[in-house]
């Protein structure tokens, strides 16, 4: 084995693995890049840094609905059946084509074990 391959090149690094819905991958990648840019910003003083909610764009209700559904391992059809709507209604809510009403948010939250406020 050559001397070059014997040197450890991962000192100071940690592998992180996160499973996310494919539809969120780009947003999460951008958010992580923003966070790294903040951390690595040379000469930045603490009062010049932005808060986490400025670095990470807010999620839309439909994105949160889809993430909660994935977490609970439910299909759109199964979730629709559990809250008393059609599968296409769930699809429309996830894509942002249908507004989630306060009543629907409470029904979804009960089934998905989360706060209804996530969907408003």
Contact map, one row per residue, 1 for C-alpha under 8 A:
111011000000000000000000000000000000000000000000000000000000000000000000000000000000000000000000000000000000000000000000
111111000000000000000000000000000000000000000000000000000000000000000000000000000000000000000000000000000000000000000000
111111100000000000000000000000000000000000000000000000000000000000000000000000000000000000000000000000000000000000000000
011111100000000000000000000000000000000000000000000000000000000000000000000000000000000000000000000000000000000000000000
111111110000000000000000000000000000000000000000000000000000000000000000000000000000000000000000000000000000000000000000
111111110000000000000000000000000000000000000000000000000000000000000000000000000000000000000000000000000000000000000000
001111111000000000000000000000000000000000000000000000000000000000000000000000000000000000000000000000000000000000000000
000011111110000000000000000000000000000000000000000000000000000000000000000000000000000000000000000000000000000000000000
000000111110000000000000000000000000000000000000000000000000000000000000000000000000000000000000000000000000000000000000
000000011111110000000000000000000000000000000000000000000000000000000000000000000000000000000000000000000000000000000000
000000011111100000000000000000000000000000000000000000000000000000000000000000000000000000000000000000000000000000000000
000000000111110000000000000000000000000000000000000000000000000000000000000000000000000000000000000000000000000000000000
000000000111111000000000000000000000000000000000000000000000000000000000000000000000000000000000000000000000000000000000
000000000101111100000000000000000000000000000000000000000000000000000000000000000000000000000000000000000000000000000000
000000000000111110000000000000000000000000000000000000000000000000000000000000000000000000000000000000000000000000000000
000000000000011111000000000000000000000000000000000000000000000000000000000000000000000000000000000000000000000000000000
000000000000001111100000000000000000000000000000000000000000000000000000000000000000000000000000000000000000000000000000
000000000000000111110000000000000000000000000000000000000000000000000000000000000000000000000000000000000000000000000000
000000000000000011111000000000000000000000000000000000000000000000000000000000000000000000000000000000000000000000000000
000000000000000001111101100000000000000000000000000000000000000000000000000000000000000000000000000000000000000000000000
000000000000000000111111100000000000000000000000000000000000000000100100000000000000000000000000000000000000000000000000
000000000000000000011111100000000000000000000000000000000000000000000000000000000000000000000000000000000000000000000000
000000000000000000001111110000000000000000000000000000000000000000000000000000000000000000000000000000000000000000000000
000000000000000000011111111100000000000000000000000000000000001000000000000000000000000000000000000000000000000000000000
000000000000000000011111111110000000000000000000000000000000000000000000000000000000000000000000000000000000000000000000
000000000000000000000011111111000000000000000000000000000000000000000000000000000000000000000000000000000000000000000000
000000000000000000000001111111100000000000000000000000001000000000000000000000000000000000000000000000000000000000000000
000000000000000000000001111111110000000000000000000000000000000000000000000000000000000000000000000000000000000000000000
000000000000000000000000111111111000000000000000000000000000000000000000000000000000000000000000000000000000000000000000
000000000000000000000000011111111100000000000000000000000000000000000000000000000000000000000000000000000000000000000000
000000000000000000000000001111111110000000000000000000111000000000000000000000000000000000000000000000000000000000000000
000000000000000000000000000111111111000000000000000000010000000000000000000000000000000000000000000000000000000000000000
000000000000000000000000000011111111100000000000000000000000000000000000000000000000000000000000000000000000000000000000
000000000000000000000000000001111111110000000000000000110000000000000000000000000000000000000000000000000000000000000000
000000000000000000000000000000111111111000000000000100110000000000000000000000000000000000000000000000000000000000000000
000000000000000000000000000000011111111100000000000000000000000000000000000000000000000000000000000000000000000000000000
000000000000000000000000000000001111111110000000000000000000000000000000000000000000000000000000000000000000000000000000
000000000000000000000000000000000111111110000000110000000000000000000000000000000000000000000000000000000000000000000000
000000000000000000000000000000000011111110000000000000000000000000000000000000000000000000000000000000000000000000000000
000000000000000000000000000000000001111111000000000000000000000000000000000000000000000000000000000000000000000000000000
000000000000000000000000000000000000111111110000000000000000000000000000000000000000000000000000000000000000000000000000
000000000000000000000000000000000000000111110000000000000000000000000000000000000000000000000000000000000000000000000000
000000000000000000000000000000000000000011111000000000000000000000000000000000000000000000000000000000000000000000000000
000000000000000000000000000000000000000011111101100000000000000000000000000000000000000000000000000000000000000000000000
000000000000000000000000000000000000000000111111100000000000000000000000000000000000000000000000000000000000000000000000
000000000000000000000000000000000000000000011111100000000000000000000000000000000000000000000000000000000000000000000000
000000000000000000000000000000000000000000001111100000000000000000000000000000000000000000000000000000000000000000000000
000000000000000000000000000000000000000000011111110000000000000000000000000000000000000000000000000000000000000000000000
000000000000000000000000000000000000010000011111111000000000000000000000000000000000000000000000000000000000000000000000
000000000000000000000000000000000000010000000001111101100000000000000000000000000000000000000000000000000000000000000000
000000000000000000000000000000000000000000000000111111100000000000000000000000000000000000000000000000000000000000000000
000000000000000000000000000000000010000000000000011111110000000000000000000000000000000000000000000000000000000000000000
000000000000000000000000000000000000000000000000001111111100000000000000000000000000000000000000000000000000000000000000
000000000000000000000000000000000000000000000000011111111000000000000000000000000000000000000000000000000000000000000000
000000000000000000000000000000100110000000000000011111111000000000000000000000000000000000000000000000000000000000000000
000000000000000000000000000000110110000000000000000111111100000000000000000000000000000000000000000000000000000000000000
000000000000000000000000001000100000000000000000000011111110000000000000000000000000000000000000000000000000000000000000
000000000000000000000000000000000000000000000000000010011111000000000000000000000000000000000000000000000000000000000000
000000000000000000000000000000000000000000000000000000001111101100000000000000000000000000000000000000000000000000000000
000000000000000000000000000000000000000000000000000000000111111100000000000000000000000000000001000000000000000000000000
000000000000000000000000000000000000000000000000000000000011111110000000000000000000000000000101000100000000000000000111
000000000000000000000000000000000000000000000000000000000001111111000000000000000000000000001111000000000000000000000010
000000000000000000000001000000000000000000000000000000000011111111100000000000000000000000000110000000000000000000000000
000000000000000000000000000000000000000000000000000000000011111111110000000000000000000000000000000000000000000000000110
000000000000000000000000000000000000000000000000000000000000111111111000000000000000000000001100000000000000000000000110
000000000000000000000000000000000000000000000000000000000000011111111100000000000000000000000100000000000000000000000000
000000000000000000001000000000000000000000000000000000000000001111111110000000000000000000000000000000000000000000000000
000000000000000000000000000000000000000000000000000000000000000111111111000000000000000000000000000000000000000101000000
000000000000000000000000000000000000000000000000000000000000000011111111111100100000000000000000000000000000000100000000
000000000000000000001000000000000000000000000000000000000000000001111111111000000000000000000000000000000000000000000000
000000000000000000000000000000000000000000000000000000000000000000111111110000000000000000000000000000000000000000000000
000000000000000000000000000000000000000000000000000000000000000000011111110000000000000000000000000000000000000100000000
000000000000000000000000000000000000000000000000000000000000000000001111111000000000000000000000000000000000000000000000
000000000000000000000000000000000000000000000000000000000000000000001111111101100000000000000000000000000000000000000000
000000000000000000000000000000000000000000000000000000000000000000001100111111100000000000000000000000000000000000000000
000000000000000000000000000000000000000000000000000000000000000000001000011111110000001001100000000000000000000000000000
000000000000000000000000000000000000000000000000000000000000000000000000001111111000011000000000000000000000000000000000
000000000000000000000000000000000000000000000000000000000000000000000000011111111100000000000000000000000000000000000000
000000000000000000000000000000000000000000000000000000000000000000001000011111111110001001000000000000000000001000000000
000000000000000000000000000000000000000000000000000000000000000000000000000111111111111011000000000000000000000000000000
000000000000000000000000000000000000000000000000000000000000000000000000000011111111111000000000000000000000000000000000
000000000000000000000000000000000000000000000000000000000000000000000000000001111111000000000000000000000000001000000000
000000000000000000000000000000000000000000000000000000000000000000000000000000111111100000000000000000000011001000000000
000000000000000000000000000000000000000000000000000000000000000000000000000000011111110000000000000000000000000000000000
000000000000000000000000000000000000000000000000000000000000000000000000000000011011111011000000000000000000000000000000
000000000000000000000000000000000000000000000000000000000000000000000000000010011001111111000000000000000000000000000000
000000000000000000000000000000000000000000000000000000000000000000000000000110111000111111100000000000000000000000000000
000000000000000000000000000000000000000000000000000000000000000000000000000000000000011111110000000000000000000000000000
000000000000000000000000000000000000000000000000000000000000000000000000000000010000111111111000010000000000000000000000
000000000000000000000000000000000000000000000000000000000000000000000000000100110000111111111100000000000000000000000000
000000000000000000000000000000000000000000000000000000000000000000000000000100000000001111111110000000000000000000000000
000000000000000000000000000000000000000000000000000000000000000000000000000000000000000111111111110000000000000000000000
000000000000000000000000000000000000000000000000000000000000010010000000000000000000000011111111111100000000000000000000
000000000000000000000000000000000000000000000000000000000000111011000000000000000000000001111111100000000000000000000000
000000000000000000000000000000000000000000000000000000000000011000000000000000000000000000111111110000000000000000000000
000000000000000000000000000000000000000000000000000000000001110000000000000000000000000000011111111000000000000000000000
000000000000000000000000000000000000000000000000000000000000000000000000000000000000000000011111111000000000000000000000
000000000000000000000000000000000000000000000000000000000000000000000000000000000000000010011011111100000000000000000000
000000000000000000000000000000000000000000000000000000000000000000000000000000000000000000001001111110000000000000000000
000000000000000000000000000000000000000000000000000000000000100000000000000000000000000000001000011111011000000000000011
000000000000000000000000000000000000000000000000000000000000000000000000000000000000000000000000001111111000000000000001
000000000000000000000000000000000000000000000000000000000000000000000000000000000000000000000000000111111100000000010001
000000000000000000000000000000000000000000000000000000000000000000000000000000000000000000000000000011111110000000000000
000000000000000000000000000000000000000000000000000000000000000000000000000000000000000000000000000111111111000000000000
000000000000000000000000000000000000000000000000000000000000000000000000000000000000000000000000000111111111100000011011
000000000000000000000000000000000000000000000000000000000000000000000000000000000000000000000000000001111111110000110000
000000000000000000000000000000000000000000000000000000000000000000000000000000000010000000000000000000111111111000010000
000000000000000000000000000000000000000000000000000000000000000000000000000000000010000000000000000000011111111100010000
000000000000000000000000000000000000000000000000000000000000000000000000000000000000000000000000000000001111111111110000
000000000000000000000000000000000000000000000000000000000000000000000000000000000000000000000000000000000111111111110000
000000000000000000000000000000000000000000000000000000000000000000000000000000100110000000000000000000000011111110000000
000000000000000000000000000000000000000000000000000000000000000000011001000000000000000000000000000000000001111111000000
000000000000000000000000000000000000000000000000000000000000000000000000000000000000000000000000000000000000111111100000
000000000000000000000000000000000000000000000000000000000000000000010000000000000000000000000000000000000000110111110100
000000000000000000000000000000000000000000000000000000000000000000000000000000000000000000000000000000000100110011111100
000000000000000000000000000000000000000000000000000000000000000000000000000000000000000000000000000001001111110001111111
000000000000000000000000000000000000000000000000000000000000000000000000000000000000000000000000000000001000000000111111
000000000000000000000000000000000000000000000000000000000000100110000000000000000000000000000000000000000000000001111111
000000000000000000000000000000000000000000000000000000000000110110000000000000000000000000000000000100001000000000011111
000000000000000000000000000000000000000000000000000000000000100000000000000000000000000000000000000111001000000000011111
